[in-house]
């Protein structure tokens, strides 16, 4: 079985690193921080939209 990243579901938190039995996952570079920030921005926008619709 080969590991793969599902980009839409990855938030860049790194939780997968500690649970990988083969130690085959690593996080590289600043891209992860930017990805997390992007996901946070998406969530904030969703929350704002839901509140406007209430």
Buried (B, 14 or more C-beta within 10 A) or exposed (E): EEEEEEEEEBBBEEEEEEEEEEEEBEEEEEEBEEBBEEBEEEEEEEEEEEEEEE
